[in-house]
Each structure stands twice: as structure tokens, then as C-alpha cells.
């Protein structure tokens, strides 16, 4: 017990090591939040294109729609078929290839994770859109709404309720996957634990500490998502 107390003191108190964890947690949350926003926007656009293509009869699919659908299919195949770490390395060392400042590293990580998340969000949202009865689209069009407004005000809100659990799982996965940003040198929560481990020459408390922090974040997100699901179910009953 005394050794554990000494290790905890070394890990969090000695030389203000706790600051590595606080700064790392801030970076982790920033990357997760911004990547999620980018992923949802990108995924929503891809899902709309893919569902519009699938719902149209073969003889009514215009050239533009076919081209956009082809681009989306290539994007989904490449992103879902390659490891996230490889995508991050390519983005930083090949495409970004600039000075390693905190701002550049964060931007690179956000774009990489956002593009990756967008591919999975796209398929999740597309499945939700396709689950909505076709009569909903016809009803919206009969009311004088164009395709975009029908999707925005009628289809997407209903699809969102259906896919909220899957989107929540994607958010949790994204939060945990951000730990690999250490490969490009970004000082996130995991990197903070690695720095403390290198300074104190002991790994038990730093790594178990961040494991508990990640677990706490996941449990918090799970609770918030569950509460949101219950609110949406109550609104359906009303």
C-alpha cells in the first residue's frame, strides 16, 4: 500500500505531473468533438447522396448523381478498408508535411479522424434513411417541399431517432481511437501518461490512471446517450 501511495504521488503530484493529464485530456476532448462534427457533416452528405441514388429508378439517375455516388463509394471503400493509424500517418507525413506545432497537429488529427468517422457515420445514417417508409418522402413532396427540405424536415429527424444508438457507439469508438495520435507526437491523454511514465520510470499508475479516465468518459457518454434516447422515446409517445 505504501508503494502504491508513493507511485500515485510520483505520478500525479511530483513536479506537477498532473498537468500532463489535464492538458492531454483537453486535447483528447477537442480532437474528439471537432472530429465528430466533421464526421457527422461529411457522413450526412454522403448518406444523402447514396440514399438518393438508391431510391431513384435506374432510368432516372442523372449523370451528376451517378458520378457523386461513385465518388462516395470509392471514399467509403478506401476509408473503411484501411487502418486508422495508417490514414493518420499518411495525413501527417505525406499530405500535411509541415512544422509540428500543437495547432498543426490538432488540425491534422481532427481532419484525419473526421474523414474516417464520416465513412462510418454515412453508412449508419444511410441505413436510418432507408428504414423510413417511402410514403414519408411522397407525403413531403405532395406538400410542396423539394427533396432537400423533405430530407431536412421529415426524413432526417426520423432517421436520427433510429440510428442514435449506433451514432453513440461511433462517438465512443472515436473517443478511444484518438489515443493513437501519439504516433504523430500530439500530446493527448495517452501521450501525457507516456511522458509521466518516462519521467518516473514506473508504468502501473500512469497507464491504469488513463484507463480509468477513458472508462469514466465512456460511462458519462453512455449515460448521456441513454438519457437522450429516453427523451426521444417520450416525445414519440406524446
N, C-alpha and C positions, 0 to 999 in steps of 0.2 A: 504493500500500500504506500509506503514511504517513497519507493522508487517511482510509482505511478504519479504521486503528487509532485515529485521533482521533475518528471518528464512533462507534466502539464504546465508547471511553472516555466520550464525552459521553452516550451512550445508557444505559449500564449503571452507570458508576462516578460520574460527576459528580453532586454533590448527592444521592447515594444514589438515583438514578433506578431502580435495580434493584428497589427496594421496590414500585414501581408494578406491576412484572411479577409479583412474588411474591404481593402482595395480590390482583392480578387473577386469577392462576392459582387461588388458593384460592377466590375467588368462583365462577369458572367450574366448578371441580370440585364445589363444594357444590350449585350450581344443577343441574348435570347429574345428580348422584347422587340428589338428592331428587326431581327431576322424573321420573327413571327409575323410582323406587319407586312414585310416584303413578301414573305411566302404566301400569306393569305391573299394579298392583292394579285400576285402573279398566278397563284393556283386558281383563283376565281375566274380570271380572264381565260386561262387555258381550259377550264371546265366549261365555260360558256361556249367557247369555240367548238370544243369536242362534242358537247351535247347538241348544239345547233346542227352540226354536221350529221350526227347520228339520227336526229329526229326528222331531218329533211329526206324526202324521197330521192332516189338516185337521180332522176331526171331534173330535179330542181336544185341540185347542189351546184352553185356557181363556181367559177374558176377561183375567185378570191377565197371562198370558203374552203375549197379543196386544198389550196396552197397553204392557208393558215393551219388547217387540220394536219397536213403533212409535217409542217414545222413543229407543231405541238407534239406529234407522235415521236419525232426524232428527239426532241427535248426530253420527253418522258423516258424514252428508251435509254438514252445516254446517261441521264442523271440517276435513274433508278438502277442502272446496270453497272455503275462504278462506285467504289468506296468513297465515303465522305472525306476521309483523310486524304485520299489521292486528289480529289477535287480541290480541297483546301491548299494542298501543296502546289498544284498547278496554278491556282488563282494567285498565290503569293509570289512564287519563284519564277513563274513564266509570264503570266499576264500582268500582274501588279508590278513586280520587279522594281521597287523604289525603296527609299530610305525607311528604315524600320523605326518609325515613331509610333507612339501609342495611337494617335489618330489614324494613321495609315493601316496599322494592324487591325484596329477595330472595324474600320470600313471594309477591309478585305474579308474579315471574318463574317461580318453582317451580310455582305453580298453572297459569299460562298454558302452560308447556311440558309439564307433566304432563297437562293436558287434551288438548293437541294430540297428544302421543305416545300417549296412551291410545287414540285413534281408530285409529292405525296398528297398535299392538300388538293391538288387538281383532281386526282382520282377519287378522293373522298367526297369532294363537292359534286363531282360528276355523277357519282353513284346516288347522291341525295337528289340531284335534279332529275335523274332518270326514274327515281322512285315516285315522283309526283305524277298523278294521273294526267294524261294528255288533255282531258277536259278542262283542267285549270288554265292551260295556255289558250285553249279555244275560247274560254269564258272571258279571259282578259282581252283578247283580240276583238271579241264581239262587243266589248265595252268601249272600243275605240282606242285602246292602248297599243302602241307599237311593240315590237319584240323586246326592245331594251327595257321599256317601262314595265312590261308584263313580267319579265325576269326579275326586275328590281323590287317590285311591289307585291308580287304574288308568288312566284316560284321560289326565289332565293330564300325568303323568310321561312317558308315551309320546309325547304330542303335543309336549312340551317338547324332546325329542331331535330331532324332525323339524323344528322351527322355530327351533332355536338359531342357525343361520347368519343367518336373517332378523332375529331379535331382535338379534343382534350388529350387523348393519348399521344397525338403528334406533338403537342406542346410539351408534354412531359419528356418525350423522347428527345426533342430538340434541346431542352434544358440540360439533359445528361450528356448529349453528344458534344456540347460546347466545350467539354473538358479536353478535347483533342486540339484546341487552339494553342496548346503548349508547344506543338511541333513548329509553329512559326514564331514563337517567342512572346506571345501575348500573355501578360501576367494575370491570368484569371484565377479562380479559386484553386484549381488543381496546381497551377504553377506556383501559387503562394505557398502551398503545402510542400512542394518540392524544394523551394528556396529555404524554408524553415528546416526541413529535413537535412539539407546540405549544411546549414549553419549549426545545427545542434547534434548532428551525427546519430539521430535516432528517428525512426520512421513510424513507430506504432501510433503515437498520439496524433501527429500531423495528418496521417492518411485516414485513420479512423475518425478523426475530427471532421475532415471534409466529407467523409461518407455520411456522417450523422447530419451535416448541414444539407447535403443534397437530399437526403431522406426527408428532412423536415420541410424543405421546399416542395418536394413532390407531394407530401401529405397535405400541405397547405393548398396546393393547386387542385388536388383531388377533392378536397373539401369544398373549395370554391366552385368547381365544376359541378359537383353534386348538388350544391345549393342552387346553381343556375338551372340545372335540369329540372329540379323540383318546381322552381318558379315558372318555368315554361309549361310544365305539365298542368299546373294550377290554372294558367291562363287558357289552356286548351279546354279544361273542364268548364270554365266560365263562359 
